[in-house]
């Protein structure tokens, strides 16, 4: 049977681990906003005079933020400006890679490609639809293959 000292020590250890992992005010994430041209930008600091979403990196949830005051950032912080945009690249998936390569081969080698509709009926793809599917397969190959 565990002693009282052991139980107290174990409780203290668990408590310290919980609070060190979820410290208050230490949110990790990025700010996301869209500029006047419609381009999305990401940064670890909120933009000035623009509304942005704060995206917590651990959970993927977002919170609204208000524009920052121009004087809030010091000259030193402005000199160390963060990149203006980031791209999130998914992990490589061999299953998706193999499927995309097979789809591209099937779409490129055959004059007529038939698909099954949601209602169970079959129909042939038009040339425009085949080109759209080929482009989708190329993008999946670029992302998921080595």
GIBELPE-V195275 format. One record per residue. N is the residue number from 0. RES is the residue in three letters. SS is DSSP state (helix for helix, strand for strand, loop for the rest). PHI is phi in whole degrees, 0 to 359 (NA if undefined). OMEGA is omega in whole degrees, 0 to 359 (none if undefined). Layout:
BEGIN
n:N res:RES ss:SS phi:PHI omega:OMEGA
n:N res:RES ss:SS phi:PHI omega:OMEGA
END
This chain:
BEGIN
n:0 res:UNK ss:loop phi:NA omega:183
n:1 res:UNK ss:loop phi:294 omega:179
n:2 res:UNK ss:loop phi:279 omega:180
n:3 res:UNK ss:helix phi:296 omega:178
n:4 res:UNK ss:helix phi:297 omega:181
n:5 res:UNK ss:helix phi:297 omega:180
n:6 res:UNK ss:helix phi:296 omega:179
n:7 res:UNK ss:helix phi:295 omega:179
n:8 res:UNK ss:helix phi:295 omega:179
n:9 res:UNK ss:helix phi:297 omega:178
n:10 res:UNK ss:helix phi:297 omega:179
n:11 res:UNK ss:helix phi:296 omega:179
n:12 res:UNK ss:helix phi:296 omega:180
n:13 res:UNK ss:helix phi:297 omega:179
n:14 res:UNK ss:helix phi:298 omega:180
n:15 res:UNK ss:helix phi:294 omega:177
n:16 res:UNK ss:helix phi:294 omega:180
n:17 res:UNK ss:helix phi:297 omega:183
n:18 res:UNK ss:helix phi:286 omega:177
n:19 res:UNK ss:helix phi:286 omega:180
n:20 res:UNK ss:helix phi:283 omega:183
n:21 res:UNK ss:loop phi:244 omega:181
n:22 res:UNK ss:loop phi:288 omega:184
n:23 res:UNK ss:loop phi:287 omega:177
n:24 res:UNK ss:loop phi:82 omega:181
n:25 res:UNK ss:loop phi:255 omega:181
n:26 res:UNK ss:loop phi:277 omega:178
n:27 res:UNK ss:loop phi:251 omega:179
n:28 res:UNK ss:strand phi:170 omega:180
n:29 res:UNK ss:strand phi:227 omega:175
n:30 res:UNK ss:strand phi:262 omega:179
n:31 res:UNK ss:strand phi:238 omega:176
n:32 res:UNK ss:strand phi:210 omega:180
n:33 res:UNK ss:strand phi:246 omega:181
n:34 res:UNK ss:loop phi:276 omega:183
n:35 res:UNK ss:loop phi:296 omega:180
n:36 res:UNK ss:loop phi:272 omega:179
n:37 res:UNK ss:loop phi:90 omega:179
n:38 res:UNK ss:loop phi:276 omega:177
n:39 res:UNK ss:strand phi:273 omega:179
n:40 res:UNK ss:strand phi:232 omega:179
n:41 res:UNK ss:strand phi:228 omega:179
n:42 res:UNK ss:strand phi:202 omega:176
n:43 res:UNK ss:loop phi:276 omega:176
n:44 res:UNK ss:loop phi:239 omega:180
n:45 res:UNK ss:loop phi:291 omega:180
n:46 res:UNK ss:loop phi:286 omega:178
n:47 res:UNK ss:strand phi:278 omega:173
n:48 res:UNK ss:loop phi:55 omega:178
n:49 res:UNK ss:loop phi:219 omega:176
n:50 res:UNK ss:loop phi:287 omega:180
n:51 res:UNK ss:strand phi:216 omega:175
n:52 res:UNK ss:strand phi:256 omega:173
n:53 res:UNK ss:strand phi:265 omega:182
n:54 res:UNK ss:strand phi:251 omega:178
n:55 res:UNK ss:strand phi:288 omega:185
n:56 res:UNK ss:loop phi:287 omega:182
n:57 res:UNK ss:loop phi:284 omega:186
n:58 res:UNK ss:loop phi:247 omega:183
n:59 res:UNK ss:loop phi:81 omega:178
n:60 res:UNK ss:loop phi:280 omega:179
n:61 res:UNK ss:strand phi:238 omega:175
n:62 res:UNK ss:strand phi:229 omega:181
n:63 res:UNK ss:strand phi:280 omega:175
n:64 res:UNK ss:strand phi:231 omega:179
n:65 res:UNK ss:loop phi:256 omega:179
n:66 res:UNK ss:loop phi:302 omega:180
n:67 res:UNK ss:strand phi:275 omega:175
n:68 res:UNK ss:loop phi:294 omega:182
n:69 res:UNK ss:helix phi:301 omega:184
n:70 res:UNK ss:helix phi:275 omega:184
n:71 res:UNK ss:helix phi:290 omega:181
n:72 res:UNK ss:loop phi:266 omega:179
n:73 res:UNK ss:loop phi:282 omega:179
n:74 res:UNK ss:helix phi:296 omega:179
n:75 res:UNK ss:helix phi:296 omega:178
n:76 res:UNK ss:helix phi:293 omega:179
n:77 res:UNK ss:helix phi:292 omega:179
n:78 res:UNK ss:helix phi:293 omega:179
n:79 res:UNK ss:loop phi:261 omega:184
n:80 res:UNK ss:loop phi:296 omega:179
n:81 res:UNK ss:loop phi:283 omega:177
n:82 res:UNK ss:loop phi:303 omega:183
n:83 res:UNK ss:loop phi:281 omega:178
n:84 res:UNK ss:loop phi:205 omega:177
n:85 res:UNK ss:loop phi:227 omega:176
n:86 res:UNK ss:loop phi:238 omega:178
n:87 res:UNK ss:loop phi:269 omega:182
n:88 res:UNK ss:loop phi:253 omega:180
n:89 res:UNK ss:loop phi:290 omega:178
n:90 res:UNK ss:loop phi:291 omega:178
n:91 res:UNK ss:loop phi:295 omega:180
n:92 res:UNK ss:loop phi:232 omega:183
n:93 res:UNK ss:helix phi:300 omega:180
n:94 res:UNK ss:helix phi:293 omega:179
n:95 res:UNK ss:helix phi:294 omega:178
n:96 res:UNK ss:helix phi:301 omega:182
n:97 res:UNK ss:helix phi:298 omega:180
n:98 res:UNK ss:helix phi:296 omega:180
n:99 res:UNK ss:helix phi:295 omega:178
n:100 res:UNK ss:helix phi:296 omega:177
n:101 res:UNK ss:helix phi:296 omega:179
n:102 res:UNK ss:helix phi:296 omega:180
n:103 res:UNK ss:helix phi:297 omega:179
n:104 res:UNK ss:helix phi:296 omega:180
n:105 res:UNK ss:helix phi:295 omega:181
n:106 res:UNK ss:helix phi:286 omega:183
n:107 res:UNK ss:helix phi:271 omega:188
n:108 res:UNK ss:helix phi:266 omega:186
n:109 res:UNK ss:loop phi:242 omega:179
n:110 res:UNK ss:loop phi:286 omega:180
n:111 res:UNK ss:loop phi:231 omega:179
n:112 res:UNK ss:loop phi:238 omega:183
n:113 res:UNK ss:strand phi:253 omega:177
n:114 res:UNK ss:strand phi:234 omega:178
n:115 res:UNK ss:strand phi:261 omega:179
n:116 res:UNK ss:loop phi:284 omega:180
n:117 res:UNK ss:loop phi:298 omega:181
n:118 res:UNK ss:loop phi:277 omega:177
n:119 res:UNK ss:loop phi:96 omega:180
n:120 res:UNK ss:loop phi:274 omega:179
n:121 res:UNK ss:strand phi:259 omega:174
n:122 res:UNK ss:strand phi:209 omega:180
n:123 res:UNK ss:strand phi:266 omega:177
n:124 res:UNK ss:loop phi:284 omega:173
n:125 res:UNK ss:loop phi:283 omega:178
n:126 res:UNK ss:helix phi:298 omega:179
n:127 res:UNK ss:helix phi:295 omega:179
n:128 res:UNK ss:helix phi:295 omega:178
n:129 res:UNK ss:helix phi:295 omega:179
n:130 res:UNK ss:helix phi:293 omega:177
n:131 res:UNK ss:helix phi:298 omega:179
n:132 res:UNK ss:helix phi:292 omega:177
n:133 res:UNK ss:helix phi:296 omega:179
n:134 res:UNK ss:helix phi:296 omega:177
n:135 res:UNK ss:helix phi:298 omega:178
n:136 res:UNK ss:helix phi:296 omega:178
n:137 res:UNK ss:helix phi:298 omega:179
n:138 res:UNK ss:helix phi:296 omega:178
n:139 res:UNK ss:helix phi:295 omega:177
n:140 res:UNK ss:helix phi:295 omega:180
n:141 res:UNK ss:helix phi:299 omega:183
n:142 res:UNK ss:helix phi:280 omega:192
n:143 res:UNK ss:helix phi:258 omega:180
n:144 res:UNK ss:loop phi:258 omega:180
n:145 res:UNK ss:loop phi:286 omega:none
END
